[in-house]
Structures are given as structure tokens and as C-alpha cells.
Amino acid sequence: MPKLQELKNYLEELGSAALAFSGGVDSSFLLKISRQVLRDRIIAVTVFSQVMPEWEIHSARKIARMLNVRHLILETEIRDKKFLRNDRDRCYWCKKKIFNEVKKIATQLGIGTVIEASTYDDLDDWRPGMSALRELKVKSPLIEFKFTKKEIRLFSKKLHLPTWDKPSSSCLATRIPYGRRITPDVLNRIASAEKFLLKKGIHQVRVRDYGDLARIEVSPSQISRFSNSKFRKNIVTKFRNLGYRYITLDLEGYRMGSMN
């Protein structure tokens, strides 16, 4: 049986579900399929904290409206010292906080199952947050049926989802080296730097923050844009205003989990 049909059968057996929804490629695909199967028995829950870029909230709202899915946005702040000290298990404490909040909402609404959209590819990366999901009994159907990110983009294109070619995104804390404390000022600076580059037409971007040094990762296909002296000067001026002293470009380009 094709895996897409297997996924639909699985969702139907759940009866109802609350999806932890970011508005990214993977969660938008899972929301689309869940909507087809569960109709009004699926809700999308977005937990907006200091590690989520503000533009992702706008994207999540837009997709939920397009799919006509009930969308709840919960604003919170992750204050757990174990998360803020930024050890290698940082993701565990973040996921535990976020999914506890999603489970509370699901329980209040009489929904017994929380699902999320990690993919089979994600198992190849360092993901301590997966332990928190297992502890909280959160379901990961895209992993269970071995959906890869490439497959999800292909399915999304066939389903006419506008996210099919959306650049991948991740929480802002992933830009900070392990061991360096996570603070609102650092997160805001990273968000401002990335927003500036996005507005300049750099679609896939990460600004890795090392204090006074910024390491910019972009898609290899866009590295050549930095050969333009005016373009570079604008970036340097902006980044200096944000407090960076050294502004560097990673010649390997963007790759998932480069700081793990």
C-alpha cells in the first residue's frame, strides 16, 4: 500500500488530533493530509516563544486559514535554566515545554492525541528533543511511515501547497554555539540579521552567532551574490549596527545541523 494511503489510514484511526504546527514544509503537509482525513477533528496549535522567528507566525496563520483549520496560537516564554544554559540537550528542554503546552490544550478540548511533523531524515541529525516527544507520548507519523523531506516537498507540490519550495526553518537557538547562554538580546539580534538578509532576497539563511562574530550560511547557489561589493557593504553596515564586529560568509553554504 502506498505510504500516503497508509498515513491517511493511520490518521483516520486516531479519530482526532492536535498538530504542533510551525507553518513549515513538513507540518503544512501533515496538516493538509490531516484536514483531508479528519476534517474538523484536527486542530493546529502553534506555540510562539522567543526562539520562533516572528515571520514564521505569519506563515503559520496564512496556511491554517488557507486549509480552513482551527488554529490556536499560544504565546509563552521558555525560562527553564536547563534550556537557557544551552547545553547539548537544549532541544530536549525546549520540546518538553512546548509539547506540554500543546498537550494541555488538547486535553482541554477533549482531543486525546498530539501529533508532530518530524521526518525520517531528522533521525540522522542530533535531536535530543525526540526523547521528550516519546516521554509525552506525542506521535510522529511522518517518521513512522518513513517520509523523507524530498518526498514531502514532492507531495506538497502535487497538493498545491505554497510551502512545497519554502526554505527550511528552525528555532533561533540553533544559531548559538553550545555552552553560550541563550538571552533575549542574542535571539533578537539573530532574528534581525536574518530578516535583513531575507528582505535582500537570500531565501535560505542562517546567521550563526559567536558573540562579536557572525557566520552567515546561505544556499550554495546564492553565495555568488556576495561578490557584489555594494551588497556586501550593506550587510556589513547592518550587522555592525547590530553589534557584530566580524561578519563572515561560510563557503560551504547552508547545511542542516552544522553546529551540532
C-alpha positions, -999 to +999 in steps of 0.1 A: +000+000+000+014+035-009+027+053+022+004+082+016-026+060+020-010+043+050-006+078+066-043+086+058-054+053+074-033+060+104-048+094+109-083+081+104-077+056+132-067+084+156-102+099+153-090+134+162-057+151+168-039+183+177-010+191+155+020+211+168+021+234+138+050+257+127+038+266+092+069+250+077+071+225+048+066+193+069+039+205+093+019+221+065+019+189+046+008+169+076-019+195+083-032+192+047-034+154+049-050+156+084-076+181+072-085+158+043-090+128+066-101+142+099-119+173+086-129+194+116-114+169+140-079+183+135-067+215+152-034+232+146-015+246+177+014+270+173+034+278+204+051+311+199+081+316+221+113+337+220+130+311+198+105+313+169+111+340+142+081+363+141+077+359+103+070+322+108+039+330+129+026+350+099+033+320+076+015+296+100-016+318+102-017+320+064-015+282+059-041+274+086-065+299+070-060+285+036-067+250+048-097+262+069-083+246+100-089+258+136-056+274+146-047+282+182-016+304+189-002+302+224+024+328+234+049+316+260+084+321+272+109+293+278+125+302+312+139+268+321+175+273+332+185+240+317+174+253+283+189+288+287+224+275+297+225+259+262+240+225+268+238+198+241+204+187+255+190+222+249+164+208+224+150+184+250+140+211+274+126+233+247+104+205+232+093+194+267+080+229+274+063+234+240+046+200+238+034+201+274+016+233+264+001+216+233-010+186+253-027+209+278-047+225+250-056+191+235-068+178+269-090+209+274-106+203+240-111+166+246-085+156+220-065+125+230-036+126+206-009+151+198+010+147+166+040+165+151+059+166+118+094+154+123+106+134+092+126+103+086+156+124+077+155+141+111+167+108+126+201+114+110+206+146+130+213+152+167+177+156+180+175+152+218+140+167+216+128+134+203+132+119+237+108+145+251+083+136+225+085+099+234+081+107+271+050+128+264+036+101+240+035+125+211+030+108+178+054+114+148+035+098+118+059+111+091+087+092+109+066+061+114+058+059+076+094+070+066+085+102+048+117+120+037+119+157+032+123+153-005+091+132-007+072+157+014+081+185-010+070+165-040+037+156-024+032+192-013+037+204-049+011+179-061-012+191-034-007+227-045+007+237-011+026+270-013+051+257+011+064+230-013+095+251-021+097+270+012+132+272+026+137+250+058+135+268+091+144+260+127+144+277+161+167+306+166+186+288+194+202+266+168+223+296+157+241+298+191+271+275+199+265+251+227+277+264+261+269+301+253+239+313+272+207+320+254+194+355+260+166+376+245+192+401+232+211+374+213+179+359+198+166+393+188+199+402+171+199+369+151+163+374+141+171+410+129+201+399+109+183+371+092+152+392+085+175+417+068+190+391+046+156+376+037+145+410+026+176+412+004+164+380-014+185+355+004+160+327+008+178+301+028+198+317+055+213+311+090+232+336+110+254+317+134+262+340+164+296+337+181+294+370+201+312+396+181+314+373+150+286+364+127+289+334+104+264+336+075+253+304+059+233+306+027+223+282-001+254+274-022+236+288-053+234+322-036+270+325-024+279+343-057+256+373-047+282+382-021+307+390-048+289+423-053+307+450-032+276+472-027+256+441-015+284+432+010+287+468+022+250+470+030+253+437+050+284+449+069+267+482+078+236+465+091+255+438+110+278+463+126+248+483+138+236+450+154+268+447+173+288+423+152+325+432+147+334+404+123+310+394+095+319+362+077+304+340+049+306+302+052+319+289+019+303+255+024+269+271+024+239+262+045+236+226+058+213+212+084+228+208+119+262+225+111+266+235+148+258+200+163 
